Amino acid sequence: MTFITASTLAGNTPPPRHWLVPDLVPGSTVTLLGGDGGTGKSLLALQLAAAIATSRSWLGFRVTAGRAVYISAEDDLEELHRRLADITQAEGIALADLTRLTLRSLAGKDALLAHMQGNGTLTSTPFFRELDQRLGDESPALLVLDALADLFTGNENDRAQARQFVGLLRGLAIKHECAVLLLSHPSLSGLNSGSGTSGSTGWNNSVRSRLYLDRVRDDGYEADPDARTLTTKKSNYGRSGGEIALRWQAGVFIAQRAESGLDRMAANAKADRVFLRLLDEFNNEGRRVRHTTGNGYAPHAFAKSGRAEGLSKRQLVTAMERLFESKSILVVEDGPKSRPQRYLVRVAE
């Protein structure tokens, strides 16, 4: 396209933005899906590819139906087969229905899409050109690339290299009018901070959308190992910061429905009941707990005890505040006046 004067656009209706998944995965560009090893990002991406290929919803979202190509450099075909068996069973369809989903496993093989030259430029590999040809033949709506570390030989901490590689993938997305979903692992700092970033800021800055799949932890404690959160860390075309609560069940991820007022009341009642029960148990065991942070902090001790029925520290903190407000618990003082000990007890009914 040559240079144009903006006024020549007058009188023309702007074309609508194309979404593969509304507000999450835009079409004809690159989306980065990050997650630590073992969180399930490959499974989540495969569920999306299957949904695209069978015209079904994904995590409750409508999707643009079409063909999908899934390239895995991490899992062999047998593992992909097992996961697809779980996905199709959960969806009530058959593996024979996945005629529009193309798989390619490169586990243990050369999966590089580009080589970094000595002058700092990227050149495409034979596999990139093969993939380009395949996309031209199939015209998919989605290309999944799993994962970045196996596809890119450059320095992930180099901003220029990161931008070049994303640009290479975006060229594929524009040429074939398909969304590209690139899976990646966060750096140690990205993991510890919860940002999910990987290497240079060039990755985050170059993609149009960035999603992050993470486990649900509270103060380092994972109460439910099957719970996950999918967060929109960046969206150039929509709102960032949105979260989707997911749960692994029977081999697939299922979106959890939004909590209603009645659900919240039931959850609060459970948290209050568990807090009071554990307070009684700890006091009967001679293990006094306090309402202030530090050693013996009640919500922390209860959450770590393994007896909190899956409740998190955060839920127990709010339960403690409700119980104080309702005058169901109070702080008592014991010991010498020079060094009094304060601890929690239940108010006698």
Secondary structure as a PSIPRED ss2 file (coil, helix, strand):
# PSIPRED VFORMAT (PSIPRED V4.0)

   1 M C   1.000  0.000  0.000
   2 T C   1.000  0.000  0.000
   3 F C   1.000  0.000  0.000
   4 I C   1.000  0.000  0.000
   5 T C   1.000  0.000  0.000
   6 A H   0.000  1.000  0.000
   7 S H   0.000  1.000  0.000
   8 T H   0.000  1.000  0.000
   9 L H   0.000  1.000  0.000
  10 A C   1.000  0.000  0.000
  11 G C   1.000  0.000  0.000
  12 N C   1.000  0.000  0.000
  13 T C   1.000  0.000  0.000
  14 P C   1.000  0.000  0.000
  15 P C   1.000  0.000  0.000
  16 P C   1.000  0.000  0.000
  17 R C   1.000  0.000  0.000
  18 H C   1.000  0.000  0.000
  19 W E   0.000  0.000  1.000
  20 L E   0.000  0.000  1.000
  21 V E   0.000  0.000  1.000
  22 P C   1.000  0.000  0.000
  23 D C   1.000  0.000  0.000
  24 L C   1.000  0.000  0.000
  25 V E   0.000  0.000  1.000
  26 P E   0.000  0.000  1.000
  27 G C   1.000  0.000  0.000
  28 S C   1.000  0.000  0.000
  29 T C   1.000  0.000  0.000
  30 V E   0.000  0.000  1.000
  31 T E   0.000  0.000  1.000
  32 L E   0.000  0.000  1.000
  33 L E   0.000  0.000  1.000
  34 G E   0.000  0.000  1.000
  35 G E   0.000  0.000  1.000
  36 D C   1.000  0.000  0.000
  37 G C   1.000  0.000  0.000
  38 G C   1.000  0.000  0.000
  39 T C   1.000  0.000  0.000
  40 G C   1.000  0.000  0.000
  41 K H   0.000  1.000  0.000
  42 S H   0.000  1.000  0.000
  43 L H   0.000  1.000  0.000
  44 L H   0.000  1.000  0.000
  45 A H   0.000  1.000  0.000
  46 L H   0.000  1.000  0.000
  47 Q H   0.000  1.000  0.000
  48 L H   0.000  1.000  0.000
  49 A H   0.000  1.000  0.000
  50 A H   0.000  1.000  0.000
  51 A H   0.000  1.000  0.000
  52 I H   0.000  1.000  0.000
  53 A H   0.000  1.000  0.000
  54 T H   0.000  1.000  0.000
  55 S C   1.000  0.000  0.000
  56 R C   1.000  0.000  0.000
  57 S C   1.000  0.000  0.000
  58 W E   0.000  0.000  1.000
  59 L C   1.000  0.000  0.000
  60 G C   1.000  0.000  0.000
  61 F E   0.000  0.000  1.000
  62 R C   1.000  0.000  0.000
  63 V C   1.000  0.000  0.000
  64 T C   1.000  0.000  0.000
  65 A C   1.000  0.000  0.000
  66 G C   1.000  0.000  0.000
  67 R C   1.000  0.000  0.000
  68 A E   0.000  0.000  1.000
  69 V E   0.000  0.000  1.000
  70 Y E   0.000  0.000  1.000
  71 I E   0.000  0.000  1.000
  72 S E   0.000  0.000  1.000
  73 A C   1.000  0.000  0.000
  74 E C   1.000  0.000  0.000
  75 D C   1.000  0.000  0.000
  76 D C   1.000  0.000  0.000
  77 L H   0.000  1.000  0.000
  78 E H   0.000  1.000  0.000
  79 E H   0.000  1.000  0.000
  80 L H   0.000  1.000  0.000
  81 H H   0.000  1.000  0.000
  82 R H   0.000  1.000  0.000
  83 R H   0.000  1.000  0.000
  84 L H   0.000  1.000  0.000
  85 A H   0.000  1.000  0.000
  86 D H   0.000  1.000  0.000
  87 I H   0.000  1.000  0.000
  88 T H   0.000  1.000  0.000
  89 Q H   0.000  1.000  0.000
  90 A H   0.000  1.000  0.000
  91 E H   0.000  1.000  0.000
  92 G C   1.000  0.000  0.000
  93 I C   1.000  0.000  0.000
  94 A C   1.000  0.000  0.000
  95 L H   0.000  1.000  0.000
  96 A H   0.000  1.000  0.000
  97 D H   0.000  1.000  0.000
  98 L C   1.000  0.000  0.000
  99 T C   1.000  0.000  0.000
 100 R C   1.000  0.000  0.000
 101 L E   0.000  0.000  1.000
 102 T E   0.000  0.000  1.000
 103 L E   0.000  0.000  1.000
 104 R E   0.000  0.000  1.000
 105 S E   0.000  0.000  1.000
 106 L C   1.000  0.000  0.000
 107 A C   1.000  0.000  0.000
 108 G C   1.000  0.000  0.000
 109 K C   1.000  0.000  0.000
 110 D C   1.000  0.000  0.000
 111 A C   1.000  0.000  0.000
 112 L C   1.000  0.000  0.000
 113 L C   1.000  0.000  0.000
 114 A E   0.000  0.000  1.000
 115 H E   0.000  0.000  1.000
 116 M E   0.000  0.000  1.000
 117 Q C   1.000  0.000  0.000
 118 G C   1.000  0.000  0.000
 119 N C   1.000  0.000  0.000
 120 G C   1.000  0.000  0.000
 121 T C   1.000  0.000  0.000
 122 L E   0.000  0.000  1.000
 123 T E   0.000  0.000  1.000
 124 S E   0.000  0.000  1.000
 125 T C   1.000  0.000  0.000
 126 P H   0.000  1.000  0.000
 127 F H   0.000  1.000  0.000
 128 F H   0.000  1.000  0.000
 129 R H   0.000  1.000  0.000
 130 E H   0.000  1.000  0.000
 131 L H   0.000  1.000  0.000
 132 D H   0.000  1.000  0.000
 133 Q H   0.000  1.000  0.000
 134 R H   0.000  1.000  0.000
 135 L H   0.000  1.000  0.000
 136 G H   0.000  1.000  0.000
 137 D H   0.000  1.000  0.000
 138 E H   0.000  1.000  0.000
 139 S C   1.000  0.000  0.000
 140 P C   1.000  0.000  0.000
 141 A C   1.000  0.000  0.000
 142 L E   0.000  0.000  1.000
 143 L E   0.000  0.000  1.000
 144 V E   0.000  0.000  1.000
 145 L E   0.000  0.000  1.000
 146 D E   0.000  0.000  1.000
 147 A C   1.000  0.000  0.000
 148 L H   0.000  1.000  0.000
 149 A H   0.000  1.000  0.000
 150 D H   0.000  1.000  0.000
 151 L H   0.000  1.000  0.000
 152 F E   0.000  0.000  1.000
 153 T C   1.000  0.000  0.000
 154 G C   1.000  0.000  0.000
 155 N C   1.000  0.000  0.000
 156 E C   1.000  0.000  0.000
 157 N C   1.000  0.000  0.000
 158 D C   1.000  0.000  0.000
 159 R H   0.000  1.000  0.000
 160 A H   0.000  1.000  0.000
 161 Q H   0.000  1.000  0.000
 162 A H   0.000  1.000  0.000
 163 R H   0.000  1.000  0.000
 164 Q H   0.000  1.000  0.000
 165 F H   0.000  1.000  0.000
 166 V H   0.000  1.000  0.000
 167 G H   0.000  1.000  0.000
 168 L H   0.000  1.000  0.000
 169 L H   0.000  1.000  0.000
 170 R H   0.000  1.000  0.000
 171 G H   0.000  1.000  0.000
 172 L H   0.000  1.000  0.000
 173 A H   0.000  1.000  0.000
 174 I H   0.000  1.000  0.000
 175 K H   0.000  1.000  0.000
 176 H H   0.000  1.000  0.000
 177 E C   1.000  0.000  0.000
 178 C C   1.000  0.000  0.000
 179 A E   0.000  0.000  1.000
 180 V E   0.000  0.000  1.000
 181 L E   0.000  0.000  1.000
 182 L E   0.000  0.000  1.000
 183 L E   0.000  0.000  1.000
 184 S E   0.000  0.000  1.000
 185 H C   1.000  0.000  0.000
 186 P C   1.000  0.000  0.000
 187 S C   1.000  0.000  0.000
 188 L H   0.000  1.000  0.000
 189 S H   0.000  1.000  0.000
 190 G H   0.000  1.000  0.000
 191 L H   0.000  1.000  0.000
 192 N H   0.000  1.000  0.000
 193 S H   0.000  1.000  0.000
 194 G C   1.000  0.000  0.000
 195 S C   1.000  0.000  0.000
 196 G C   1.000  0.000  0.000
 197 T C   1.000  0.000  0.000
 198 S C   1.000  0.000  0.000
 199 G C   1.000  0.000  0.000
 200 S C   1.000  0.000  0.000
 201 T H   0.000  1.000  0.000
 202 G H   0.000  1.000  0.000
 203 W H   0.000  1.000  0.000
 204 N H   0.000  1.000  0.000
 205 N H   0.000  1.000  0.000
 206 S H   0.000  1.000  0.000
 207 V C   1.000  0.000  0.000
 208 R C   1.000  0.000  0.000
 209 S E   0.000  0.000  1.000
 210 R E   0.000  0.000  1.000
 211 L E   0.000  0.000  1.000
 212 Y E   0.000  0.000  1.000
 213 L E   0.000  0.000  1.000
 214 D E   0.000  0.000  1.000
 215 R E   0.000  0.000  1.000
 216 V C   1.000  0.000  0.000
 217 R C   1.000  0.000  0.000
 218 D E   0.000  0.000  1.000
 219 D C   1.000  0.000  0.000
 220 G C   1.000  0.000  0.000
 221 Y E   0.000  0.000  1.000
 222 E C   1.000  0.000  0.000
 223 A C   1.000  0.000  0.000
 224 D C   1.000  0.000  0.000
 225 P C   1.000  0.000  0.000
 226 D C   1.000  0.000  0.000
 227 A E   0.000  0.000  1.000
 228 R E   0.000  0.000  1.000
 229 T E   0.000  0.000  1.000
 230 L E   0.000  0.000  1.000
 231 T E   0.000  0.000  1.000
 232 T E   0.000  0.000  1.000
 233 K E   0.000  0.000  1.000
 234 K E   0.000  0.000  1.000
 235 S E   0.000  0.000  1.000
 236 N C   1.000  0.000  0.000
 237 Y C   1.000  0.000  0.000
 238 G C   1.000  0.000  0.000
 239 R C   1.000  0.000  0.000
 240 S C   1.000  0.000  0.000
 241 G C   1.000  0.000  0.000
 242 G C   1.000  0.000  0.000
 243 E E   0.000  0.000  1.000
 244 I E   0.000  0.000  1.000
 245 A E   0.000  0.000  1.000
 246 L E   0.000  0.000  1.000
 247 R E   0.000  0.000  1.000
 248 W E   0.000  0.000  1.000
 249 Q E   0.000  0.000  1.000
 250 A C   1.000  0.000  0.000
 251 G C   1.000  0.000  0.000
 252 V E   0.000  0.000  1.000
 253 F E   0.000  0.000  1.000
 254 I E   0.000  0.000  1.000
 255 A E   0.000  0.000  1.000
 256 Q C   1.000  0.000  0.000
 257 R C   1.000  0.000  0.000
 258 A C   1.000  0.000  0.000
 259 E C   1.000  0.000  0.000
 260 S C   1.000  0.000  0.000
 261 G H   0.000  1.000  0.000
 262 L H   0.000  1.000  0.000
 263 D H   0.000  1.000  0.000
 264 R H   0.000  1.000  0.000
 265 M H   0.000  1.000  0.000
 266 A H   0.000  1.000  0.000
 267 A H   0.000  1.000  0.000
 268 N H   0.000  1.000  0.000
 269 A H   0.000  1.000  0.000
 270 K H   0.000  1.000  0.000
 271 A H   0.000  1.000  0.000
 272 D H   0.000  1.000  0.000
 273 R H   0.000  1.000  0.000
 274 V H   0.000  1.000  0.000
 275 F H   0.000  1.000  0.000
 276 L H   0.000  1.000  0.000
 277 R H   0.000  1.000  0.000
 278 L H   0.000  1.000  0.000
 279 L H   0.000  1.000  0.000
 280 D H   0.000  1.000  0.000
 281 E H   0.000  1.000  0.000
 282 F H   0.000  1.000  0.000
 283 N H   0.000  1.000  0.000
 284 N H   0.000  1.000  0.000
 285 E C   1.000  0.000  0.000
 286 G C   1.000  0.000  0.000
 287 R C   1.000  0.000  0.000
 288 R C   1.000  0.000  0.000
 289 V C   1.000  0.000  0.000
 290 R E   0.000  0.000  1.000
 291 H C   1.000  0.000  0.000
 292 T C   1.000  0.000  0.000
 293 T C   1.000  0.000  0.000
 294 G C   1.000  0.000  0.000
 295 N C   1.000  0.000  0.000
 296 G C   1.000  0.000  0.000
 297 Y E   0.000  0.000  1.000
 298 A H   0.000  1.000  0.000
 299 P H   0.000  1.000  0.000
 300 H H   0.000  1.000  0.000
 301 A H   0.000  1.000  0.000
 302 F H   0.000  1.000  0.000
 303 A H   0.000  1.000  0.000
 304 K H   0.000  1.000  0.000
 305 S C   1.000  0.000  0.000
 306 G C   1.000  0.000  0.000
 307 R C   1.000  0.000  0.000
 308 A C   1.000  0.000  0.000
 309 E C   1.000  0.000  0.000
 310 G C   1.000  0.000  0.000
 311 L C   1.000  0.000  0.000
 312 S C   1.000  0.000  0.000
 313 K H   0.000  1.000  0.000
 314 R H   0.000  1.000  0.000
 315 Q H   0.000  1.000  0.000
 316 L H   0.000  1.000  0.000
 317 V H   0.000  1.000  0.000
 318 T H   0.000  1.000  0.000
 319 A H   0.000  1.000  0.000
 320 M H   0.000  1.000  0.000
 321 E H   0.000  1.000  0.000
 322 R H   0.000  1.000  0.000
 323 L H   0.000  1.000  0.000
 324 F H   0.000  1.000  0.000
 325 E H   0.000  1.000  0.000
 326 S C   1.000  0.000  0.000
 327 K C   1.000  0.000  0.000
 328 S C   1.000  0.000  0.000
 329 I E   0.000  0.000  1.000
 330 L E   0.000  0.000  1.000
 331 V E   0.000  0.000  1.000
 332 V E   0.000  0.000  1.000
 333 E E   0.000  0.000  1.000
 334 D E   0.000  0.000  1.000
 335 G C   1.000  0.000  0.000
 336 P C   1.000  0.000  0.000
 337 K C   1.000  0.000  0.000
 338 S C   1.000  0.000  0.000
 339 R C   1.000  0.000  0.000
 340 P C   1.000  0.000  0.000
 341 Q E   0.000  0.000  1.000
 342 R E   0.000  0.000  1.000
 343 Y E   0.000  0.000  1.000
 344 L E   0.000  0.000  1.000
 345 V E   0.000  0.000  1.000
 346 R E   0.000  0.000  1.000
 347 V C   1.000  0.000  0.000
 348 A C   1.000  0.000  0.000
 349 E C   1.000  0.000  0.000
